[in-house]
């Protein structure tokens, strides 16, 4: 799993373009979310220099199997601007909280077990990122259908709102603890390597982003 900053794509420029195409295929074509699409790519107002992306591939020239976006909650982000009303007490925010969004597994990955393992890898990589940056929590919106899998990772996850409808599915806002215990559980339950995350563009030390 590679972590790449929006403003430092380096050799991952082509994978960024593929990531945006895959997001369109998954969120717009399959889940029927009403999102902006241009030139076959889905981008939104949160794809900014604040963002760090997780790319599941063997390298910049390899197939992109999955991706996700991490954002500081001290600045506008998906939950604060779009889904705040779906959080019981408003969207959690602060320097010790980052948001995971646009978790996208490629449609070309058809094996169910592999799709779940890729989602677990994104969770583990997000926690590794959080531990390195002294975070306490990660927030995210999940479709209800994959909540049981998210809980099976073994980390501490709690709902922060009620389920709501979006597109052809229901979703819910969740908050996960960032902890060594949770990270060990994800790695052990899905036989993931340690570490999962490989930093490629000075993405680990982001204290200034808060």
C-alpha positions in Angstrom: 0.0 0.0 0.0 1.5 3.3 -1.1 0.6 6.7 0.5 0.9 9.6 -1.9 0.1 13.3 -1.4 -2.2 15.1 -3.8 0.4 17.7 -4.5 3.3 15.2 -4.7 2.1 12.4 -7.1 5.6 11.7 -8.4 5.6 8.6 -10.5 2.0 7.8 -9.5 0.4 10.4 -11.9 -1.1 7.6 -14.1 -2.5 5.8 -11.0 -4.1 9.0 -9.8 -6.0 9.2 -13.2 -7.0 5.5 -12.8 -8.1 6.1 -9.3 -10.5 8.9 -10.4 -11.8 6.6 -13.2 -12.4 3.7 -10.7 -14.2 6.1 -8.4 -16.6 7.0 -11.2 -17.2 3.3 -12.0 -17.9 2.4 -8.4 -19.7 5.4 -6.8 -21.5 6.8 -9.9 -22.1 3.8 -12.2 -22.7 1.1 -9.6 -23.8 2.8 -6.4 -25.7 5.6 -8.3 -24.4 8.4 -6.2 -25.1 11.9 -7.7 -21.5 13.1 -8.1 -19.7 15.3 -10.6 -18.0 13.5 -13.4 -15.7 15.0 -16.0 -13.8 13.2 -18.7 -14.8 9.9 -17.2 -13.3 10.8 -13.8 -15.0 11.5 -10.4 -13.4 14.3 -8.4 -14.8 16.5 -5.7 -14.0 19.7 -3.8 -12.0 17.7 -1.3 -9.4 16.5 -3.7 -7.0 19.2 -2.7 -3.4 19.5 -1.4 -4.7 18.6 2.0 -5.4 15.0 0.8 -3.3 11.9 1.2 -4.2 8.9 -0.9 -3.7 5.3 -0.2 -3.0 3.2 -3.4 -3.1 -0.5 -3.3 -0.8 -1.7 -6.0 2.7 -3.2 -6.4 4.1 0.0 -7.8 3.4 2.9 -10.1 3.2 0.7 -13.3 1.2 -2.0 -11.7 -2.6 -2.6 -11.6 -4.4 -0.3 -9.1 -6.6 -2.6 -7.1 -8.0 -0.2 -4.5 -7.7 3.3 -3.2 -8.8 5.7 -0.4 -8.4 9.3 0.6 -7.4 10.7 4.0 -8.3 14.3 5.0 -7.6 16.4 8.1 -10.9 17.3 9.9 -9.6 20.7 10.9 -10.4 21.8 7.3 -13.5 21.2 5.2 -14.0 17.5 4.5 -16.8 15.2 3.4 -18.4 14.5 6.7 -18.4 18.1 7.9 -19.7 19.6 4.6 -22.0 16.9 3.3 -22.9 14.4 6.1 -22.9 16.5 9.3 -26.6 16.1 9.7 -26.1 12.3 9.6 -23.9 12.5 12.7 -25.8 12.7 16.0 -23.6 15.4 17.5 -22.2 16.9 14.3 -19.1 15.7 12.4 -16.2 15.0 14.8 -13.3 17.4 14.1 -9.9 18.3 15.6 -6.2 17.9 15.0 -6.3 14.3 16.3 -9.0 13.2 13.9 -8.7 12.4 10.2 -11.3 11.3 7.8 -11.2 8.3 5.5 -13.3 8.7 2.3 -13.7 7.5 -1.2 -12.6 3.9 -0.3 -12.8 2.3 -3.7 -12.1 -1.3 -4.7 -11.6 -1.8 -8.4 -14.5 -3.5 -10.2 -11.8 -5.8 -11.8 -11.2 -7.4 -8.3 -14.1 -9.9 -8.4 -13.0 -12.3 -5.7 -15.1 -11.5 -2.6 -12.4 -12.5 -0.1 -9.8 -10.4 -1.9 -12.1 -7.4 -1.9 -12.6 -7.7 1.9 -8.9 -8.2 2.4 -8.2 -5.0 0.4 -10.6 -3.1 2.5 -8.9 -4.4 5.6 -5.5 -3.3 4.2 -6.9 0.2 3.7 -8.0 0.2 7.4 -4.6 -1.0 8.6 -2.8 1.5 6.4 -5.0 4.3 7.8 -4.3 3.3 11.4 -0.5 3.1 10.7 -0.8 6.6 9.3 -2.7 7.7 12.3 -0.3 6.2 14.8 2.6 7.9 13.1 0.8 11.3 13.2 -0.4 11.0 16.8 -4.1 10.7 15.8 -6.8 9.4 18.1 -9.6 8.7 15.7 -10.5 8.1 12.1 -14.0 8.9 10.8 -15.7 7.6 7.7 -19.0 6.9 6.0 -19.7 3.3 5.2 -22.4 1.5 3.2 -24.4 -0.7 5.6 -23.7 -3.9 3.6 -20.0 -3.8 4.5 -20.3 -2.8 8.1 -20.1 -6.4 9.3 -16.8 -6.8 7.5 -15.5 -3.6 9.0 -16.4 -4.9 12.5 -14.7 -8.2 11.7 -11.3 -6.4 11.3 -11.1 -6.3 15.1 -10.5 -2.6 15.7 -12.7 -0.5 17.9 -15.4 1.1 15.7 -18.6 2.9 16.8 -21.5 4.5 14.9 -21.8 8.2 15.4 -25.2 8.5 13.7 -28.2 6.7 12.3 -28.3 4.8 9.0 -29.4 7.0 6.1 -30.3 6.3 2.4 -28.0 7.3 -0.4 -28.1 6.0 -4.0 -29.2 2.4 -4.1 -27.9 1.6 -0.6 -28.0 2.8 3.0 -24.9 4.3 4.7 -23.8 5.2 8.3 -21.2 7.4 9.9 -18.5 5.6 11.9 -15.6 6.5 14.2 -12.6 4.2 14.7 -10.0 4.4 17.4 -6.4 4.7 16.3 -4.4 2.2 18.5 -1.7 -0.4 18.4 -4.1 -3.0 19.7 -6.5 -2.3 16.8 -3.8 -2.4 14.3 -2.5 -5.7 15.5 -6.1 -7.1 15.3 -6.5 -6.1 11.7 -3.1 -7.5 10.7 -3.7 -10.8 12.5 -7.3 -11.3 11.4 -6.4 -10.8 7.7 -2.7 -12.0 7.7 -1.5 -8.6 6.6 2.2 -7.7 6.5 3.7 -5.3 9.0 3.8 -2.5 8.0 1.1 -2.4 5.4 1.8 1.2 4.4 4.8 2.4 2.4 5.3 6.1 2.3 6.2 7.4 -1.2 6.1 11.2 -1.0 6.9 12.5 2.5 3.3 11.7 3.6 4.0 10.5 7.1 4.9 13.6 9.0 1.9 15.9 8.5 1.7 17.8 11.7 1.5 21.1 9.7 -1.7 19.9 8.1 -3.6 20.3 11.4 
